[in-house]
Structure formats: structure tokens, C-alpha cells
Amino acid sequence: MTSLRYLGAAGVFAAVTATGVVVAPSASAAVEWDGCGVTPSHSNGTNVVTYRDDTGDGSMADAIRSAVSNWNSSGAEVQVKATSGTPNVTFVSRDLGDAYGSTKCASNGRTTISLDPTLWDNDLNKQHPEHHVHTAAHEFGHALGLGHDGGCDALMQTGGAKCDPWTTGPNSEEESLVSKILSGTNNSAGRNLEIALSE
């Protein structure tokens, strides 16, 4: 078993063998790292991340509110709040082709989550209405710093998984990792985000 570790001080991924030997920085690993890691504000010891819904779509707005509620009720030590001002995360409605959602990280620390209106009402979403909430919560996970990992028991499951039902909130491992990312304990030289890879 090999792991992919993010070496925070160097800002690179490296393949690490089971004995802990760093093989080489790797950009071609079989895992997609697409987490942003927004910078939260802090209020009374709580990580606060703000969002704004610019989708203009009632169904999307409902899913976003449910996704936010699921993150707020999780053990991730994050409080997600709506704002009319400049948010950490902005939700928009945009045609993405064959993707339900997409997260774009900007260099200014702002994140845009796009939800595809043409796929929003397709057969999958009609048969599994929880998929709307899954999509919004999953993309918000990227904004909080998570990449793809896990199967149907994980919110951040790799795209293309066929789940029934769809997970609509983070599992305990995802909660713990987000807490570490937002608190800064995973942003030091010793930061190791391990994502299991098969050789």
C-alpha cells in the first residue's frame, strides 16, 4: 500500500511507501486533490465560513440550505453562515456539461461552487432527491479543503459512484479532517493528509 501525502511546507504531493519512504513529489497520482481550504473567521473559538447563494433557483436554494445545515450539525467544528456581503463561498448556477457540480478555488481565497441546472432535474435526481443535497454538501466539502476519497459511506466519494441512498453529510473521518484543516493543525510543516492509493 502506498499513500499520497500533502507536504504542507513544500506545497507538494509525494508518494509514500508503507515503510514511510518518500518516493518523489508526484502530480500524477491516481487521486484527485481538489480541495480549496477557505480561510475561516473565528468567533468564540468557532471556525466561521460564510456563503452566498447566487443560483436564483428555488430547488438549488433548498438543497444548499440542507447541505449547510448538515455541515453545521456535523462534528467538523465549523459554523457555516449565509451572508449578503463578500462570502468565502458563492454558489452559482452554470452549465457544466456532464458534471452535477464543480468547485473553483480562486487565489484571493474565495471559492465558487457551480451547480448544473440542466442536470438538476434529470432522472437520477428525480429517483434520488437526496442527490441534490449530496451534490451541494460534497462541493462545499471541497471548499473546506477536502479532496475525493471513499465509497458510498463518504460524502467526498469519487465521482461516478452509484450510491443508494446518497450520503448528504460528512462522516467522522471527514469531520475530523475539516476540523484540522480549518484550525490550522494540518497547515504546518508536519501536515500529512493521507489518501490511500492502490499500487
Buried (B, 14 or more C-beta within 10 A) or exposed (E): EBBBBBBBEEEEBBBBEEEEEEEEEBEEBEBEBBBBBBEBEEEEEEBBBBBBBEBEBEBBBBBBBBBBBBBEEBEBBBBBBEBEEEBBBBBBBBEBEEBBBBBBBEEEEBBBBBBBBEBBEEEEBEEBBBBBBBBBBBBBBBBBBBBBBBEEEBBBBEEEEEBEEBBBBBBEBBBBBBBBBBBEEBBEEEBEBEBEBEE
